[in-house]
């Protein structure tokens, strides 16, 4: 068994194509996605960039106090969040600008002090709408109290609302260093994705053995089919572990990817993922006499698993498709990502335990199937 494992490792490091997909491509993918999708990961450092493309236009026929208060509110969010606003001549021209995607939201305050909001269907327009709703609710409270309440109570409410009294204490778990950025997200996700992507790239190394009469060579060597298959599983596990751990450490050191307070648990999760993926690889070796067919099947399934698991976009955060979400949350890559970020962002060790159970249980089942299928081959 040891000779088989050493031979496989030697073959791997001689193949330049496999080394490219194992070490160079993931770096490129992390850089590409981490920079291209930065805007969907607002952090404390780039929050203003996230909001800067929100543009509000308003027209007011309401009373003076309401209009002045609304303008003061808009001035505040422009200063604090870099959300721009402009007073419009008429609401019709503002609505046309929304249709042409020149602005995000148009607000008309009519003579009855009613807010009429027209918006685009973008998520940032929803944010602008909610900010305006908060202003309206706050203004209504102040106006109601000022007309119906006693003077002492009015002064107390105004003091609490406007004099920066803070009755909320916020605890952010595992955020002592920074918020999760796009580079942090893809720096982790791409390591787990890499494990799945490497299987169709490593398996061709074994194609020559299959074509040369694998079962006949096993009989001649005197090694059992089970030992041979286990040796291939071990070879795959060693190779993928080297690649995955190298990529993880590289991302941490070079891209400054944040992995939370428990690097050890992330590494253990990654190794359990390797074991699961290598069990899939062993099943492919056992099932397909023509290994190219099995590799083709894996190549068609891996992109789907990456998409559903959040390897390309954090899809479960952005899609409203309940059916797609229901499918995605049981896919292998999503289980790994959920566990990793549950630990990194929230210190949740329960999801890590669940992922371990998922990985090891599925790996054992797949290995048993692989051994049974392989031993039945003539």
C-alpha positions as CSV (number, residue, x, y, z in Angstrom):
1,X,0.0,0.0,0.0
2,X,2.8,2.4,0.9
3,X,4.4,2.0,-2.6
4,X,1.1,2.8,-4.3
5,X,0.6,5.9,-2.1
6,X,4.2,7.2,-2.7
7,X,3.8,6.6,-6.5
8,X,0.6,8.6,-6.6
9,X,2.1,11.5,-4.7
10,X,5.2,11.5,-7.0
11,X,3.0,11.4,-10.1
12,X,0.9,14.3,-8.7
13,X,3.9,16.7,-8.2
14,X,5.2,15.9,-11.7
15,X,2.0,16.9,-13.5
16,X,2.2,20.6,-14.3
17,X,-1.4,20.9,-15.4
18,X,-2.7,19.5,-12.1
19,X,-0.4,21.8,-10.1
20,X,-1.8,24.8,-12.0
21,X,-5.4,23.9,-11.1
22,X,-4.3,23.1,-7.6
23,X,-2.2,26.1,-6.7
24,X,-2.4,28.9,-9.3
25,X,-6.1,28.9,-10.4
26,X,-7.5,29.2,-6.8
27,X,-5.3,32.3,-6.2
28,X,-6.6,33.9,-9.3
29,X,-10.2,33.0,-8.5
30,X,-9.9,34.5,-5.0
31,X,-8.5,37.7,-6.3
32,X,-11.1,38.0,-9.0
33,X,-14.2,37.3,-6.9
34,X,-12.8,39.1,-3.8
35,X,-12.4,42.3,-5.7
36,X,-15.2,42.1,-8.2
37,X,-17.9,41.4,-5.6
38,X,-16.6,43.7,-2.9
39,X,-19.7,45.9,-3.1
40,X,-22.0,43.2,-1.8
41,X,-20.0,42.8,1.4
42,X,-20.3,46.2,3.1
43,X,-17.8,46.6,6.0
44,X,-17.0,49.4,8.4
45,X,-14.1,50.5,6.1
46,X,-16.1,50.5,2.8
47,X,-19.6,51.3,4.0
48,X,-19.8,54.7,2.4
49,X,-18.8,53.1,-0.9
50,X,-21.6,50.7,-0.5
51,X,-24.2,53.5,-0.1
52,X,-22.7,56.1,-2.4
53,X,-24.7,55.0,-5.4
54,X,-28.0,55.6,-3.6
55,X,-29.6,58.8,-4.9
56,X,-32.8,60.4,-3.6
57,X,-34.9,63.1,-5.2
58,X,-37.8,64.8,-3.3
59,X,-40.6,67.3,-3.9
60,X,-42.4,68.8,-0.9
61,X,-45.8,70.5,-0.7
62,X,-46.0,69.7,3.0
63,X,-45.8,72.1,5.8
64,X,-42.6,74.0,6.6
65,X,-41.7,72.1,9.8
66,X,-42.0,68.7,8.1
67,X,-40.1,69.8,5.0
68,X,-37.3,71.3,7.1
69,X,-37.1,68.2,9.3
70,X,-36.9,66.0,6.2
71,X,-34.2,68.1,4.7
72,X,-32.2,67.9,7.9
73,X,-32.6,64.1,7.9
74,X,-31.4,63.9,4.3
75,X,-28.4,66.1,5.1
76,X,-27.6,63.8,8.0
77,X,-27.6,60.6,5.9
78,X,-25.6,62.3,3.2
79,X,-22.9,63.2,5.7
80,X,-23.0,59.9,7.6
81,X,-23.7,57.4,4.8
82,X,-22.7,59.3,1.6
83,X,-26.3,58.9,0.3
84,X,-26.9,61.9,-2.1
85,X,-30.1,63.8,-2.4
86,X,-31.5,66.5,-4.6
87,X,-34.7,68.7,-4.5
88,X,-36.7,68.1,-7.7
89,X,-38.8,70.5,-9.7
90,X,-41.6,67.9,-10.2
91,X,-42.2,64.3,-9.3
92,X,-42.8,63.2,-12.9
93,X,-39.2,64.0,-13.9
94,X,-37.9,62.1,-10.9
95,X,-39.9,59.0,-11.7
96,X,-38.5,59.1,-15.3
97,X,-35.0,59.2,-13.7
98,X,-35.9,56.0,-11.8
99,X,-36.9,54.3,-15.0
100,X,-33.6,55.3,-16.5
101,X,-31.7,54.1,-13.4
102,X,-30.4,57.6,-12.8
103,X,-31.7,57.7,-9.2
104,X,-32.8,55.1,-6.7
105,X,-35.9,56.6,-5.1
106,X,-38.3,59.6,-5.5
107,X,-40.2,61.1,-2.6
108,X,-43.2,63.4,-2.9
109,X,-44.6,65.0,0.3
110,X,-48.1,66.2,-0.6
111,X,-50.2,69.0,0.9
112,X,-51.6,66.6,3.5
113,X,-48.1,65.7,4.6
114,X,-48.4,62.2,3.1
115,X,-45.2,60.6,1.8
116,X,-45.5,59.1,-1.7
117,X,-42.5,57.0,-2.5
118,X,-41.5,55.7,-5.9
119,X,-38.5,53.4,-6.1
120,X,-36.6,51.0,-8.3
121,X,-36.6,47.3,-7.5
122,X,-33.0,47.2,-6.3
123,X,-32.2,46.1,-2.8
124,X,-30.5,49.5,-2.0
125,X,-33.8,51.2,-2.9
126,X,-35.4,49.1,-0.2
127,X,-32.8,50.4,2.3
128,X,-33.5,54.1,1.3
129,X,-37.2,53.4,1.7
130,X,-36.7,52.0,5.2
131,X,-34.6,54.9,6.2
132,X,-37.4,57.3,5.1
133,X,-40.0,55.2,7.0
134,X,-37.9,55.5,10.1
135,X,-37.8,59.3,9.8
136,X,-41.6,59.4,9.3
137,X,-42.2,57.3,12.4
138,X,-39.8,59.3,14.5
139,X,-41.4,62.6,13.2
140,X,-44.9,61.4,13.9
141,X,-44.0,60.4,17.5
142,X,-42.5,63.9,18.2
143,X,-45.4,65.7,16.6
144,X,-48.0,63.6,18.5
145,X,-46.2,64.1,21.8
146,X,-45.8,67.9,21.2
147,X,-49.6,68.3,20.5
148,X,-51.0,66.0,23.1
149,X,-48.4,65.6,25.8
150,X,-47.3,67.8,28.7
151,X,-44.3,70.0,28.4
152,X,-42.0,68.0,30.8
153,X,-42.7,64.8,28.9
154,X,-42.0,66.5,25.6
155,X,-38.6,67.8,26.7
156,X,-37.7,64.3,28.0
157,X,-38.6,62.7,24.7
158,X,-36.8,65.3,22.6
159,X,-33.7,64.9,24.8
160,X,-33.7,61.1,24.3
161,X,-34.3,61.3,20.6
162,X,-31.9,64.1,19.7
163,X,-29.2,64.3,22.4
164,X,-27.5,61.0,21.6
165,X,-28.6,59.1,24.7
166,X,-27.7,55.5,24.1
167,X,-29.7,52.7,25.9
168,X,-28.4,50.0,23.6
169,X,-25.3,47.9,24.1
170,X,-24.2,45.9,21.0
171,X,-22.1,42.8,21.2
172,X,-20.7,41.6,17.9
173,X,-19.4,38.0,18.1
174,X,-15.9,37.4,16.7
175,X,-15.7,40.9,15.3
176,X,-12.9,42.2,17.4
177,X,-10.6,42.6,14.4
178,X,-13.0,43.5,11.5
179,X,-16.1,42.8,9.6
180,X,-16.2,40.0,7.0
181,X,-15.1,41.4,3.7
182,X,-15.4,39.9,0.2
183,X,-11.8,38.8,0.4
184,X,-12.5,37.1,3.7
185,X,-15.5,35.3,2.3
186,X,-14.0,34.1,-0.9
187,X,-10.6,33.4,0.8
188,X,-12.5,30.7,2.9
189,X,-15.1,29.6,0.3
190,X,-12.5,29.0,-2.4
191,X,-10.4,26.8,-0.2
192,X,-13.4,24.5,0.4
193,X,-14.4,24.8,-3.3
194,X,-10.9,23.9,-4.3
195,X,-11.2,20.5,-2.6
196,X,-14.2,19.7,-4.7
197,X,-12.7,21.1,-7.9
198,X,-9.5,19.1,-7.5
199,X,-11.2,15.7,-7.8
200,X,-11.8,15.8,-11.5
201,X,-8.3,17.1,-12.0
202,X,-6.5,14.5,-9.8
203,X,-8.5,11.4,-11.0
204,X,-7.0,11.5,-14.5
205,X,-3.7,10.6,-12.9
206,X,-5.2,7.2,-12.3
207,X,-6.6,6.8,-15.8
208,X,-3.4,5.1,-17.1
209,X,-3.7,2.4,-14.5
210,X,-7.3,1.7,-15.4
211,X,-6.5,1.6,-19.1
212,X,-3.5,-0.8,-18.5
213,X,-5.7,-3.4,-16.9
214,X,-6.1,-2.4,-13.3
215,X,-7.7,-5.5,-12.0
216,X,-5.2,-7.7,-13.7
217,X,-2.3,-5.8,-12.1
218,X,-3.9,-6.0,-8.7
219,X,-4.2,-9.8,-9.0
220,X,-0.5,-10.1,-10.1
221,X,0.7,-7.9,-7.2
222,X,-1.1,-10.0,-4.6
223,X,-2.8,-7.0,-3.0
224,X,-6.5,-7.2,-2.3
225,X,-9.0,-5.0,-4.1
226,X,-10.0,-3.4,-0.8
227,X,-6.4,-2.5,0.1
228,X,-5.8,-1.1,-3.3
229,X,-9.0,1.1,-3.1
230,X,-8.1,2.2,0.4
231,X,-4.6,3.1,-0.7
232,X,-6.1,5.3,-3.5
233,X,-8.3,6.9,-0.9
234,X,-5.3,7.7,1.3
235,X,-3.3,9.0,-1.7
236,X,-6.2,11.4,-2.6
237,X,-6.5,12.4,1.0
238,X,-2.8,13.3,1.4
239,X,-2.7,15.2,-1.9
240,X,-5.9,17.2,-1.3
241,X,-4.9,17.9,2.3
242,X,-1.5,19.3,1.2
243,X,-3.2,21.5,-1.5
244,X,-6.1,22.7,0.8
245,X,-3.9,23.5,3.8
246,X,-1.3,25.3,1.6
247,X,-4.1,27.4,0.0
248,X,-5.6,28.2,3.4
249,X,-2.3,29.3,4.9
250,X,-1.5,31.3,1.7
251,X,-4.8,33.2,1.9
252,X,-4.3,34.0,5.6
253,X,-0.7,35.3,5.1
254,X,-1.0,36.9,1.7
255,X,-4.6,38.0,1.4
256,X,-5.0,38.6,5.2
257,X,-8.1,36.5,5.3
258,X,-9.8,36.5,8.7
259,X,-10.5,33.0,10.1
260,X,-11.9,33.9,13.5
261,X,-10.5,32.8,16.8
262,X,-10.2,29.1,16.1
263,X,-7.9,28.3,13.2
264,X,-7.5,24.7,14.5
265,X,-11.2,24.0,14.1
266,X,-11.2,25.5,10.6
267,X,-8.3,23.2,9.7
268,X,-10.1,20.2,11.2
269,X,-13.3,21.1,9.2
270,X,-11.2,21.4,6.0
271,X,-9.6,17.9,6.6
272,X,-13.0,16.4,7.2
273,X,-14.2,17.9,3.9
274,X,-11.1,16.3,2.2
275,X,-12.1,12.9,3.6
276,X,-15.6,13.3,2.2
277,X,-14.4,14.4,-1.2
278,X,-11.8,11.6,-1.4
279,X,-14.6,9.0,-0.6
280,X,-16.4,10.4,-3.6
281,X,-13.2,10.0,-5.6
282,X,-12.8,6.4,-4.4
283,X,-16.4,5.6,-5.4
284,X,-15.7,7.0,-8.9
285,X,-12.6,4.8,-9.2
286,X,-14.6,1.7,-8.0
287,X,-17.7,2.3,-10.2
288,X,-16.3,3.3,-13.6
289,X,-14.2,1.0,-15.6
290,X,-13.8,3.9,-18.0
291,X,-12.6,6.6,-15.6
292,X,-13.2,9.4,-18.1
293,X,-17.0,8.8,-17.7
294,X,-16.8,9.2,-14.0
295,X,-14.7,12.3,-14.3
296,X,-17.2,13.7,-16.8
297,X,-20.0,13.1,-14.3
298,X,-18.0,14.9,-11.5
299,X,-17.2,17.8,-13.8
300,X,-20.8,18.4,-14.5
301,X,-21.9,18.2,-10.8
302,X,-19.2,20.3,-9.2
303,X,-20.2,23.6,-10.7
304,X,-23.8,23.0,-9.6
305,X,-22.6,22.1,-6.1
306,X,-20.4,25.3,-6.0
307,X,-23.3,27.5,-7.1
308,X,-25.8,26.0,-4.6
309,X,-23.2,26.0,-1.8
310,X,-22.2,29.7,-2.2
311,X,-18.9,29.1,-4.0
312,X,-19.7,31.7,-6.6
313,X,-22.1,34.0,-4.8
314,X,-23.5,33.8,-1.2
315,X,-26.7,32.6,-2.9
316,X,-28.8,31.8,0.2
317,X,-28.4,35.4,1.3
318,X,-29.6,36.9,-2.0
319,X,-32.2,34.6,-3.6
320,X,-35.9,34.6,-2.7
321,X,-36.4,31.2,-4.2
322,X,-37.4,29.0,-1.2
323,X,-37.2,25.8,-3.3
324,X,-33.6,26.5,-4.3
325,X,-32.7,27.4,-0.7
326,X,-34.2,24.1,0.5
327,X,-32.0,22.1,-2.0
328,X,-28.9,24.2,-1.5
329,X,-28.7,23.8,2.3
330,X,-28.1,20.1,2.0
331,X,-25.4,20.2,-0.6
332,X,-21.8,19.4,0.7
333,X,-20.2,22.7,0.0
334,X,-23.0,24.7,1.7
335,X,-22.6,22.5,4.8
336,X,-18.9,23.4,4.9
337,X,-19.4,27.1,4.3
338,X,-22.2,27.3,6.9
339,X,-20.0,25.6,9.5
340,X,-16.9,27.7,8.7
341,X,-18.7,31.1,8.8
342,X,-20.9,30.0,11.8
343,X,-17.6,29.6,13.7
344,X,-15.8,32.6,12.2
345,X,-18.6,35.1,12.6
346,X,-20.4,33.8,15.6
347,X,-18.3,31.4,17.5
348,X,-20.9,28.7,16.8
349,X,-19.2,25.3,17.5
350,X,-22.5,23.4,17.1
351,X,-22.5,23.9,13.3
352,X,-18.9,22.6,13.2
353,X,-20.1,19.4,15.0
354,X,-23.0,19.0,12.6
355,X,-20.6,19.4,9.7
356,X,-18.3,16.7,11.1
357,X,-21.2,14.3,11.5
358,X,-22.3,15.1,7.9
359,X,-18.8,14.6,6.4
360,X,-17.8,11.5,8.3
361,X,-21.2,9.7,8.0
362,X,-21.4,10.3,4.2
363,X,-17.7,9.4,3.7
364,X,-18.2,6.1,5.5
365,X,-21.3,5.3,3.5
366,X,-19.5,6.1,0.2
367,X,-16.4,4.1,1.1
368,X,-18.5,1.0,2.0
369,X,-20.3,1.3,-1.3
370,X,-17.0,1.8,-3.2
371,X,-15.5,-1.3,-1.6
372,X,-18.6,-3.5,-2.3
373,X,-18.8,-2.3,-5.9
374,X,-15.0,-2.7,-6.5
375,X,-14.9,-6.2,-5.0
376,X,-17.7,-7.4,-7.3
377,X,-15.8,-6.4,-10.4
378,X,-14.3,-9.3,-12.4
